[in-house]
């Protein structure tokens, strides 16, 4: 797969975003094994922008690893500084889990009402709560408050 090409401005933005990140994957003496590539791929899918620390002293080997990772994982090379490699790949779209059984509308909620005397059992009440209502901590059903929009936010 070809690596992603970025403009210098885009690369600069990603470098700034990666500044505070810690290395997610550490490459040891075995180099780029299939398991390491798999972990880097999983980290790119999860985070998009990652740092990889390579514990090799050979700069040419690190540079070759950097180019191999960008080619094989379809990632953009952001930065190679010292023993740190910064890679970026756009995150894939996550499919939302749709629960077909879930329907909006009234729901039944059990409310416990404790007595003022200590030794008695609490009274259990089943309350029906509609979609535009909420249940307070005291067990009362109230209409949900309408959030007012700010005048500053609505003005263009």
DRENDO-1510 file (C-alpha; in Angstrom, 1 decimal, always signed):
<recs>
REC; n; res; u; v; w
REC; 1; UNK; +0.0; +0.0; +0.0 .
REC; 2; UNK; +1.3; +3.5; -0.7 .
REC; 3; UNK; +2.0; +5.8; +2.1 .
REC; 4; UNK; -0.2; +8.9; +2.7 .
REC; 5; UNK; +1.4; +12.1; +1.6 .
REC; 6; UNK; +0.7; +15.3; +3.6 .
REC; 7; UNK; +1.5; +18.9; +3.1 .
REC; 8; UNK; +4.1; +20.5; +5.4 .
REC; 9; UNK; +1.3; +22.5; +7.2 .
REC; 10; UNK; -0.6; +19.3; +7.9 .
REC; 11; UNK; +2.6; +17.5; +9.1 .
REC; 12; UNK; +3.3; +20.5; +11.3 .
REC; 13; UNK; -0.1; +20.3; +13.0 .
REC; 14; UNK; +0.3; +16.5; +13.6 .
REC; 15; UNK; +3.8; +17.1; +15.0 .
REC; 16; UNK; +2.3; +19.6; +17.5 .
REC; 17; UNK; -0.5; +17.2; +18.4 .
REC; 18; UNK; +2.0; +14.4; +19.0 .
REC; 19; UNK; +4.3; +16.5; +21.2 .
REC; 20; UNK; +2.5; +15.5; +24.5 .
REC; 21; UNK; +1.9; +11.9; +23.5 .
REC; 22; UNK; +3.8; +9.0; +25.1 .
REC; 23; UNK; +5.1; +6.1; +23.0 .
REC; 24; UNK; +2.4; +3.5; +22.5 .
REC; 25; UNK; +4.6; +0.7; +21.0 .
REC; 26; UNK; +8.2; -0.2; +21.9 .
REC; 27; UNK; +10.3; -2.0; +19.3 .
REC; 28; UNK; +13.0; -4.0; +21.0 .
REC; 29; UNK; +16.0; -6.0; +19.7 .
REC; 30; UNK; +13.9; -8.3; +17.5 .
REC; 31; UNK; +13.0; -5.4; +15.3 .
REC; 32; UNK; +9.8; -5.3; +13.2 .
REC; 33; UNK; +8.3; -8.7; +13.9 .
REC; 34; UNK; +4.7; -9.4; +12.7 .
REC; 35; UNK; +3.4; -9.1; +16.2 .
REC; 36; UNK; +4.9; -5.6; +16.5 .
REC; 37; UNK; +3.4; -4.6; +13.2 .
REC; 38; UNK; +0.0; -5.9; +14.3 .
REC; 39; UNK; +0.2; -3.8; +17.6 .
REC; 40; UNK; +1.2; -0.7; +15.6 .
REC; 41; UNK; -1.7; -1.3; +13.3 .
REC; 42; UNK; -4.1; -1.7; +16.2 .
REC; 43; UNK; -2.8; +1.5; +17.8 .
REC; 44; UNK; -3.2; +3.4; +14.6 .
REC; 45; UNK; -6.8; +2.2; +14.3 .
REC; 46; UNK; -7.5; +3.2; +17.9 .
REC; 47; UNK; -5.7; +6.5; +18.1 .
REC; 48; UNK; -4.8; +7.7; +14.7 .
REC; 49; UNK; -1.6; +9.5; +15.8 .
REC; 50; UNK; +1.0; +7.5; +17.7 .
REC; 51; UNK; +4.6; +7.5; +18.8 .
REC; 52; UNK; +6.8; +4.4; +18.5 .
REC; 53; UNK; +10.0; +4.1; +20.4 .
REC; 54; UNK; +12.8; +2.0; +18.8 .
REC; 55; UNK; +15.6; +0.7; +21.0 .
REC; 56; UNK; +18.1; +0.4; +18.2 .
REC; 57; UNK; +21.3; +2.5; +18.1 .
REC; 58; UNK; +21.6; +2.3; +14.3 .
REC; 59; UNK; +20.0; +5.4; +12.7 .
REC; 60; UNK; +19.9; +3.8; +9.2 .
REC; 61; UNK; +18.0; +0.8; +10.6 .
REC; 62; UNK; +15.5; +3.1; +12.3 .
REC; 63; UNK; +15.0; +5.1; +9.1 .
REC; 64; UNK; +14.4; +1.8; +7.2 .
REC; 65; UNK; +11.9; +0.7; +9.9 .
REC; 66; UNK; +10.1; +4.1; +9.6 .
REC; 67; UNK; +9.8; +3.7; +5.8 .
REC; 68; UNK; +8.7; +0.1; +6.1 .
REC; 69; UNK; +6.0; +0.9; +8.6 .
REC; 70; UNK; +4.6; +3.8; +6.5 .
REC; 71; UNK; +4.5; +1.6; +3.4 .
REC; 72; UNK; +3.1; -1.6; +5.0 .
REC; 73; UNK; +0.5; +0.1; +7.3 .
REC; 74; UNK; -0.6; +2.8; +4.9 .
REC; 75; UNK; +0.4; +5.6; +7.3 .
REC; 76; UNK; +1.9; +9.0; +6.9 .
REC; 77; UNK; +5.4; +9.6; +8.2 .
REC; 78; UNK; +5.2; +12.6; +10.6 .
REC; 79; UNK; +8.5; +12.8; +12.4 .
REC; 80; UNK; +11.7; +10.7; +13.1 .
REC; 81; UNK; +13.5; +12.3; +15.9 .
REC; 82; UNK; +16.1; +10.4; +17.9 .
REC; 83; UNK; +14.6; +7.0; +18.7 .
REC; 84; UNK; +11.0; +8.1; +18.4 .
REC; 85; UNK; +8.9; +7.6; +15.3 .
REC; 86; UNK; +5.6; +9.5; +14.8 .
REC; 87; UNK; +3.0; +7.9; +12.5 .
REC; 88; UNK; -0.4; +9.1; +11.5 .
REC; 89; UNK; -3.3; +7.5; +9.7 .
REC; 90; UNK; -6.9; +8.7; +9.5 .
REC; 91; UNK; -9.1; +6.8; +11.9 .
REC; 92; UNK; -11.7; +4.5; +10.3 .
REC; 93; UNK; -15.3; +5.2; +10.7 .
REC; 94; UNK; -16.8; +3.3; +13.6 .
REC; 95; UNK; -20.2; +1.7; +13.0 .
REC; 96; UNK; -22.7; +2.6; +15.7 .
REC; 97; UNK; -24.2; -0.3; +17.6 .
REC; 98; UNK; -27.9; -0.1; +16.9 .
REC; 99; UNK; -30.1; -1.8; +19.5 .
REC; 100; UNK; -33.3; -2.6; +17.6 .
REC; 101; UNK; -35.2; -3.5; +20.8 .
REC; 102; UNK; -34.7; +0.0; +22.3 .
REC; 103; UNK; -37.6; +2.2; +21.7 .
REC; 104; UNK; -38.3; +5.8; +22.9 .
REC; 105; UNK; -41.3; +6.2; +25.1 .
REC; 106; UNK; -42.5; +5.5; +28.6 .
REC; 107; UNK; -40.5; +3.4; +31.0 .
REC; 108; UNK; -41.4; +1.8; +34.3 .
REC; 109; UNK; -39.1; +2.8; +37.2 .
REC; 110; UNK; -39.2; +1.4; +40.8 .
REC; 111; UNK; -38.9; +4.1; +43.5 .
REC; 112; UNK; -38.1; +3.2; +47.1 .
REC; 113; UNK; -39.6; +5.4; +49.8 .
REC; 114; UNK; -38.0; +4.9; +53.2 .
REC; 115; UNK; -40.1; +5.5; +56.3 .
REC; 116; UNK; -39.0; +8.0; +59.0 .
REC; 117; UNK; -39.0; +5.2; +61.6 .
REC; 118; UNK; -36.0; +3.0; +61.4 .
REC; 119; UNK; -37.3; -0.6; +61.7 .
REC; 120; UNK; -39.9; -0.6; +58.8 .
REC; 121; UNK; -39.4; -1.8; +55.2 .
REC; 122; UNK; -39.2; +0.8; +52.5 .
REC; 123; UNK; -42.3; +1.3; +50.3 .
REC; 124; UNK; -41.8; +0.2; +46.7 .
REC; 125; UNK; -43.7; +2.3; +44.1 .
REC; 126; UNK; -43.6; +1.7; +40.4 .
REC; 127; UNK; -43.7; +5.0; +38.5 .
REC; 128; UNK; -44.2; +5.5; +34.8 .
REC; 129; UNK; -41.8; +8.1; +33.3 .
REC; 130; UNK; -42.5; +9.5; +29.9 .
REC; 131; UNK; -39.9; +10.6; +27.4 .
REC; 132; UNK; -40.1; +14.3; +28.3 .
REC; 133; UNK; -40.0; +13.6; +32.1 .
REC; 134; UNK; -37.2; +12.9; +34.6 .
REC; 135; UNK; -37.1; +11.4; +38.0 .
REC; 136; UNK; -35.8; +13.5; +40.9 .
REC; 137; UNK; -33.7; +12.1; +43.8 .
REC; 138; UNK; -36.8; +12.3; +46.0 .
REC; 139; UNK; -38.8; +10.0; +43.7 .
REC; 140; UNK; -40.9; +12.7; +42.1 .
REC; 141; UNK; -41.6; +12.9; +38.4 .
REC; 142; UNK; -40.9; +16.3; +36.8 .
REC; 143; UNK; -41.0; +17.5; +33.3 .
REC; 144; UNK; -37.6; +17.8; +31.7 .
REC; 145; UNK; -36.2; +21.4; +31.5 .
REC; 146; UNK; -35.8; +22.9; +28.0 .
REC; 147; UNK; -32.3; +24.1; +27.5 .
REC; 148; UNK; -32.2; +27.7; +26.3 .
REC; 149; UNK; -29.7; +28.6; +23.6 .
REC; 150; UNK; -27.3; +31.4; +24.2 .
REC; 151; UNK; -27.9; +34.5; +22.2 .
REC; 152; UNK; -24.1; +34.7; +21.4 .
REC; 153; UNK; -24.1; +31.1; +20.1 .
REC; 154; UNK; -27.1; +31.6; +17.8 .
REC; 155; UNK; -25.7; +34.8; +16.2 .
REC; 156; UNK; -23.5; +34.1; +13.2 .
</recs>
